Amino acid sequence: MEKSINAIRFLGLDMTNAASSGHPGIVLGAAPVMYQLFTKHLKINPNAPDWFDRDRFVLSAGHGSALLYATLHLSGFDVSKEDMRHFRHLDSNTPGHPEFGDTPGVEATTGPLGQGISMAVGMALAEKNLRARFNQDDLNIVDHYTYTLCGDGDLQEGVALESMALAGHLGLERLIVLFDSNDIQLDGPTEDATSDDIEAKVKSMGFDYQKIDDANDIAALDQAIETAKKTDKPSFIEIKSIIGLGSPVAGTSKAHGAPIGKEATDAMRQEMGYPYDAFEVPNEVYDDFNKKIMPKNEKAHIYWQETMDEYSARYPKAFEAIEQIINRSLNINLDDLIAEKELGSSEATRASMGDIIAKAQKHIPEMIGGSADLSGSTKVKGIDGNFTKETPKGRNINFGVREHAMAAITNGMVLHHMKAFAGGFFIFSDYMKPAIRLAALMEIPSTFIFTHDSVAVGEDGPTHEPIEQLSMFRTMPNINVYRPCNHTEVKHALRAALEEKHRPSIIVLTRQGVTLTHHPDYATFKKGAYIVKDHKDFEAILIATGSEVELALNTQAKLADEKGIKTRVVAMPSMENFEKQSEKYQQSIIPKTCEKRIAIELGSPHLWYRYARDVLGMTTFGKSGKGSDVVKSFGFTPENIIDKFFS
């Protein structure tokens, strides 16, 4: 056992030494925790790393990636010695921080502290919901735990504390947090930055708390995890360790983020009784891991498959639903479920979304989500009642005023195969941006729905009126941003988000009513931009999104009636999708031969200059007042557009 733990330690040191960078401190201190967790407790099958009913392990302290890669290698996952030799090298599958999709066994992209523990909360929430909805009295097909290893830094991040507070409130009893408590962070002792009573803090949030005085006390750790599995609360196990154990810089911040070096590592090999060359592992270590991991877990996997077979025969309708979730095989046409509204009707696009979500969820068992204490305003709310510790079948999550945690928890649920969505005011996407960025980086289809999308918010004033947010997300790689202009486009935007497999989606909606002027079909909408209303021999093009499409149409009519100027109106619900179209299609919608092109949007104007020579946008913060008055004060009227661009 000691040799196996040292194998983790020295593989980690070998990686950081070979890369001349990395974080060896956590490798040396937390190796016993990883060994005992993987060999004794985790339900995993390295030969089937995507087995749906596996336990999840998230390394929230993602800087300790060498610790994870070494453990995955020894456990039998497809992480080779050659992979470890290329730790932190360009295009390797052992990047500096764990990246979902790059490395078998990595459950989430972590590194920004607090995100991993928050995604683990999402995974545990998804597991509890699916377990409640699909397990039968005699057949358990969803039955696993979520573990996360965090450090002092994680617990100083607000997102982690938001998520833990919600986990405790919701009673996520299958969540087990392992806290590598070494009292050191990058700039020195943690006492320089914090004096929290961690036990009191986590207990107050509804966690069961245990403490282990020495990370090397395997028996105590084993007992603590067994106890954690039996409690009806999420569990927090504080494990006291020594950062950089056995190294010349043990117990100091110098052990955190710099390689120990070959000379010191070689000396440590002798002192710790591990006389092997770099990246050399004795066969007895592989045998130890294999014997403790494979037989029991292969048996568990086979038993689960047999249970699924029996489940399919006895509960065919439920099996069809859970199989869809497991295989991520959702195939649904919202046009078949949601009727078009009459032309000329007026409705805020947030209201449209509320109606559409409620109808869609009835047919999509994996769809779950909610808002950050704003569902009355956003209309973004799940069905089947609230998810609580007493009613875990509910598919509406009351996230509370926890936007940052909401976004990260949503990512965790999506990683657990759910079609999860989160709702909030667009201005508070600023609080959610780090988690949204991780969703884009992980290439997962999280859905973020934002309302109150412009200065038309009105009376709440500039603190609540987004300006730069549309541009911020449109410049983020690998993300879809939709700003629909009416009920039909809202339906298409949600369908696109649900069909997406590798990109998160942001859907941005109005507080104020908009008139339903046209019914674009889904194929047209998916092209990102299309002609709403045209005139033969048009002299100018008006391009708009969201509520400004109606403004463009009103301006078009006024130009024709009062000045005899013929224009084309183009709606562009998605810049990203329009950019993917052929040059021929783009020119058919916004031809360069028409020099008079005006873009109209209640947001930052800068990105619009690729399509238009003139832009009516927002270059200042908003104002407080009646929404229509605020919009008018910034010149978003047909009269001002005509005076400004056609006089």
N, C-alpha and C positions, 0 to 999 in steps of 0.2 A: 504493500500500500504506500509506504513512504517513498519507494522508488518511483511509483507511478505519479505521485504528487510532484516529485522532483522533475520528472519528465516534462510535466506541464510547465514548470518553472523555467527549465533550461531551454526548452524549445522557444518559449517566449523571449528569453534573453538572447538566444541565437538570432531570432527574427529582428529584434531591435538593433542588435549589433551589426547584422548584415545590412540593414537599411540605413544605419547611422542616424536613426531617428525612431521615435516611438515612446511608449510609456511602460517601463518595466516594473515600476513600483507596485502596481495593482497585481501584476502577474505573480510576483513573489509573495505578496501578502494574502491573496485570495485564492491561490491554487487549491488549497484543501477544500474550500467551499465548492469549487467547480467539480473537483473529483468526486466528492460525495454526492453532489446533486445529480451528476450525469450517470454515475455507476449504480446508485442506490434508488434514486427517486424518480427521475424523469421517465415518462412513458414515451419512448421514441423508437423509431426504426431507421437507422442510418441508410438502409437499403431502400427505404421508402420515405424519404424526408418530408414528403407532402401529405402523408397519412393524415386524414382529417381529424381523427380523434386523438392525435398525439398531444402530449403536454407541450405548451409553448414556453420557451425561455428567451427573454429579452435582456441583452446586456445594455442597460441604460447608461452605465459608465462606458460609453462607446470608445473612449480613448484607450481602453484596455483590450483592444481588438486582438492583440497577440495572445492574450489569455484565452479568448474564445477560439481562435484558429487552432491553437495547440490542442485544446480540449476536443474540438471537432475532429481533428486529425486522429487523435488517439482513440476516439469513440467509434471510428469507422466511417465517418462522413467523407465525401469526395473532396478532401483537402489534402493534397500530397505534400511530401517534403519539398518537392520542386516549387510548389505553390508558396510554401512558407519561406523558401530561400528568396522568393521574389516579393516578399512583404513590402508593401508601400511602393512597389515599382509600377511604372506605367502599364496599364491594361492588365494587371494581375487580378486574380480573384481573391487576393488578400489585401484589400485597400487599407489605408490608414485608419479609417473608422468603418465599422461593419456596414455593408450596403446590401439591402434586400435585393434578391435576384442575381447577385454576383456570386454568392457563396452558399452552397448547400448547408442548411442548418441555421442560417442567419434569418431570423424571423422579422426583423425590422431594421431600417436604416437608423442608426443612432450615432450620437456624438454631441449634437447640441443638447446640453444637459437638461434633464427634466422631461425630454420628449419620450424617451424609452419607457420610463415608468408610466407615463400617461397613455402611451399606446398599449401597454400591458393592461391597463385598466379597461380600455376599449375591448381588448380580446376577452378578458374575463367577463365583461358585460355581455358580449355576444354569446359566449359559452353558456352563461346562465339563462339567457333568453331562449336559446335553441334547446337547451336541456329541458326547460319547463314546457316548451311547446311540442317537442317531438318525442321525448322518451315516454315509453309506456310502463305500466307497473312491472311488467316482466321482461322488458327489453330496453336496455340503455344503449343508445347509439351515440349520444353526446355525453361524454363523461371524462373530462380532463381538467387539469390545473394550468394556471399561468403563473410562471415564476419570473421575477426580474431581479437583477443584481444592480444595486445603485451605490453611489458614493456620497460623500459629504456635499460635493458640488451639486449633485442632482437635487438634494433636499434644501438647497438655498434658492433654487429657481422657483418662481411663483407658479409656473405651469404644473410642476410636480405636486405642490401643495394643494392647488385647485383640484387636481385629479384625485388625489388621495382623499380629500374631503368628500368628494362625490362618491368614491368607491366605498368609503365607510358608511355614508348615508344610505347607499343602495344595498349594503350588505353583500358585497361580492366575495363570498366566502371561499371561492376557489382561487383567489389572488394571494400569492405569497411573495412578499418583498424581502429580499435579503440585503441588508445594509452593511457594506464593507466599511466599518467604522474605524478609521485609522488616525483621525484627529489632525490630518495634514491635508493641505491643498496647495495649489501652485505657488502662491505667494507666501506660504509659511503655515504655522499652526492655525487650525480652524478657530481657536480662541481669539485670534486677532480680528475675526470677522463675525463671529456668532457666539451666543451664549444660551442657545435654546435648550430647554429640557425636552429632549427628543422623546423620551418615554411619555411624559405628560402630553406632549403635542399629538403624537399618533393615537394615543388612547382617547383623547378628546375628539378625534376625528372618526372614532368608531372602529379602530383597529385593535386586534389582539396583539399584545406586545410581549416579546421574549428577548432575553439577552444572553449571549454567549461570551464569556470573558476571554476566550482564546480561540482564534480561527483554526488552530491546529487540533482542537479538541473535537475530533470527528464524531465521537459517541454523543457528545452534547448537541452537535449540529443535527445529527441523525434524529435524536429524540425531539428536538425543537420542530423539525419539519413534520414529523409524525403528529405532533401535537397540533401544528398549524392545519393539517389536513382534517382535523376533527372539529375545529371550532366553527361557529356559525357567523364569524366575522372575517373580513380580510385580515391577513396576518402580516406582522412586521417583526422580523428577527434581526436584532442588532448584533453584529459579529465583530468583536474587537480584534483588529489585526495590526500588524506592523508593516507599514509601507516599505517596500524594498528589503524585506526580511533577508538577513544573511549577507547583504551587500555592504560595502564600506560607507554607504550613505543611508543606511537603514534608519527609519524613523524621522527622516528630514524631507523637506520639500525638494531637495536635490534628487530624490529618488523618483519623483513624479514623472517628469517628461523628458529625460535624457538617457541614452543608453548607458549601461554600466561599463561597457568596454570589454574587449576580449581578455585582457590581462586579469582584470578583477573577476570576470566570469570564470576563467580557468581556475583561479584560486578558490572560488566558491565551490566549484565542482569537487575539489579535493576535500574541502572542509565539510561538505554536506554528503560525502560518500556517493558521488555520482560521477565516476571517472570515465566519461564517454566524450567522444569528439562532438563538435558542433553538429547539430541535427541528427545525431546518432541516438537511437532508442533501442534498448535491449528487447529481445522477443518476449521476455517475461512480462514486460509492461503491456505490450499489445495483447498478450494472452489474458492478463488481468482485466483489462477493459472489455475485451471481447466476451469473456465468460460472465462478467457481471451485467453486461448490457444486452447482448444478443438473444440468448435463449428465452429469457422471460418476456422480452419485448416482441420477439417474433411470435411467440405464443399468444401474446395479447393482441397482436395485429391480426393473426388468423382468427382468433375468437371474435374480434370485432367484425371481420368480413363474414363470418358465419352468422353472427347476429343480424347483420344487414340483410343477408339472404332471407332469414326467417322473417325479418321485419317487412321486407318487400312482399312476401307472400301474405302476411296477415294484415298489413296496413298499407295497401297499394297506393292510396291517394297521398298519405303522409310521406311515403317513401319517394314518390315522384317529386314532391316538394323539396325534401331534404337532398335528394340526388341533384336537383337543379342547383341548390346552394353549393353543394360539394364540388360540382363540376363547373360552376360559374357559367351555366348554360342558359341564362335568362334570354328569352326570345318573345318579346311582346310588342304589339303595335297599339299605342295609346289612341290612335284614331278609331280603333275598334271599340274602345271602352268609353271614350269621352266625346260627346257630341259637340259640334261647332255651335257657337253662339251666333245670334243674328247680327248681320251687318248693321252698323249704326248704334249698337248698344255700347254703353260706356262702363268700364270697370277698371279699377287699379290692377296692375299686373300682379301685385302681391295677393290680391283676392283671388285672381285666376289661379295662381299657384296653390293656394290653400285648398281650393276645390279639387284641383287636378291631383295633388298628392293624396288626398283622402280616397279618391276613386282608384288611383293606381295601386295604392298599398293593398287594397282588397285582393288584388290579383298577383301580388309580388311578395311572397312570404319572407324573403330576405330583406325587405325594405324596412328600415327602422331609423328613427332620428327625432329631432326636436330643436328647440330654440334656447337661446341663453336668456331665459326669463322674459321673453319677448313674443311668445306665440300669439298673444292677443293682438299684437301689432304686425308681426311678420306674416301671420297666418300659416307659418311653417310648423306643422304639428303632426305627430304620428297618430295612428289609430289603435284600437283595442285597449284603450286606457293607458294610464301612466305605468312605466316600468318602475317598480319599487321592490323592496326586499320581500314584501308580502305578495305582490302581484307581478312576478317576473315575466309573465306572458305579454305584458303591455308593450306596445311598440312606440309609445311617445316617451321621450326622455326629457325630464325637466333638468336641464343642465345647470340652472341657476345662473347668476351673473359671473360666468366663468368662460368667457369666449376662448381664451387661449387653450384651456383644457378641453373645451368642446371640440375644437378642431383636431387636436391630437387624439382624443378618444375616438372621434369619427374615423381617423386613419386606422386606429387599432381594430375597430369593428370591420372596416373594409379588408384589412389584412386577414381577418377571420371569415372572409367570404360574404360578408353582408353588403347590401346596397344601402350604405349608411349616408344620411344627410344631416346637415347642420344649418340652422337659420339664425340670422342676426341682422342688425342694421349695417349697411355697407361701410359706414365710417369706422365701425369696430372691427372691420377686417384687418385694421392695423394691428390689433391684438392677436389676430389669428395667423398672420402672414408667415411666421416661422414654421408652423405645422403645415400650412398649405404648400410652402416651398418643399418641405420634406415629401409630401404626397406627390408632387411633380417629380422629384428626384427618384422616388421609389417606383414611379410609373404605375400608380394605383388609382382607381377611378372613384375617389371620394367626391362627394357632391356638396358644394357650399352655396347656399341660397341667401342672397342679401337683398334687403328691401331698403326703402328710404334712400334712393340712389342718387339724389342730386340736391341742389339748393331749393328745389321745390318742397323739401321737408318743411321749410318755412319757419314757423314760430320758434322751434327749438334752436334755431340760429346756427352760426358757423361751426360751433363745436360738434354739431351733429350732421353737417352737410359735407358729403365727400366731394373732393375736387380731383386729387391726383391718383386716387385708388384704381380707376380704370386703366390708366396708363401703367401703373405699377404692375398690375397683373398681366396686362397684355405684353409686357416686356419680359415676363418670366418664361423660361423655356418649358416646353412640354405641359402646357395647360390650355384648356379651352375656356374662353370667356364669352358668355352670351348676354346680350342686353336686348331682350325681346320687346317688341313694340305693342303687342296685343295678346289676347287670350290664345289665339292660334299659335303664335310664336312661343308663348310660354309652354304650351303643351309639347311643341317640337323640341324646345330646349331641354325639358325634363327627359323626354324620350332619348335624346342624344346623350345626355348624361348617364342614363340607365344602360344604354347600349355600349358605352365606352368601356374599354378594358385596360387601357394603359395610360390614361391621362385624367387628372382631376378636372372637374368642371366647376366653374363659377357662373351662377345665374343671377343677374342684377335686375331688380324690379322696382316699380314705382310705388310711391305712397298714394299719389293722386290718380284720378280716373283718366283713362285714355279711350278714345273711340275706336271701335273695331271697324276699320275701313276696308279690310281685305282678308282673304283666306289663302295664304301661301301654302302649297303642299310641302310635305316633309323633304322630298328630294331637293326642291328649290331652296328651302331654308338651310339645308345642310351645306349648300355651296357658299354660305357665308354672306353673300350679298345678292340682291336681285332687284329687278325693276318693279316698283310698286305701281306707278302710273306714268305713262309716256305720252309724248306729243310727237307727231311726225315733224321732222325738221326742227327738233329741239335745239335751242340756242345755249342752254345752260343745264347743268346737272346739280341737283340738290341731294346731298348724301346725309343720312341721319340714322340714329339708332334710338331705341326706346321711345319715350314720350315725344321726342323731337321728330319722329316720323310724321306724326299728325301735324306738327308745326310746319314741316316741309310741304305737306300736302296743302295746307291752308295758304302757305306762301305761293305755291304753284298756281292755285286758283286765283289768287289776288293779282299775281303778275300777269296772268292771261287776261283777266277782266279789265284791269286798269291800265296796263302798259302794252298789252298785246305781245308779251314775251312768252315764248313756248319753252317749257322746261321738262326735264325728266326727273322723277323722284326715285332715289335708290335707298332701300333699307339695307343696312349692314349689321345684322345681329351678331356676326362673329368675324372679326378681322382675321383670326387664325385660319378659319376654314376658307375664307376668300383667298388668302395668300397661297393655299394649297392648290387652287384651281389653275387650269392651263392659262397661258397668256391669251389664248384666243377667247376663252370665257371672260377673263377679266376685262379685255378690251371691248367685249360685247356689252358689258354692263357700264363700265366707266371708260369710254374711249378717250385716248389722249388727243384725238383730233378735235374734241370739244374742249377748248381752252378755258371756258368759264365753268369752273367746278367749285362748288361751295359745300363744305362740310359743316354740319350743325350738331353739336353735342354739349350737354351741360357737364363738361369735365375738361381736364387739361387738353389743350389743342395740339400739342406737338406731334403726336403720331399721325395726325390727320393730313399733314402736309405731303405725305407720300401719295395721297389720292386727290388732293385739292390744292389749288393755289391760294384760296381764301378759306379761312376757318372762323366760325363763330363758336368760341369756347369760353372756358373760365380761366382767367389768369390771376384771380384774386380769391380770397376766401369768401364765403357767403355772408348772408345777413339774416337778422331775425325780423320776421314779419309774416304776414299772410303769404302762403306759398306762391299764389299767382302773382302777388305784388312783387315778391322777391325775384321771381323769374323775369317778370316784365322789366324790373329795374336793371337787369343785366342785358337787356336788349334782345331777349328771346321772344320776339314778336314778328309777325309777317311784315309789319310796317318798317321796323328797324332793319330787317334783313334786306328789304327792297331799297331803303334809303342808303344802306351801307354798301351794298354790292351791285346795285343796278341803277344808281343815280348818275 
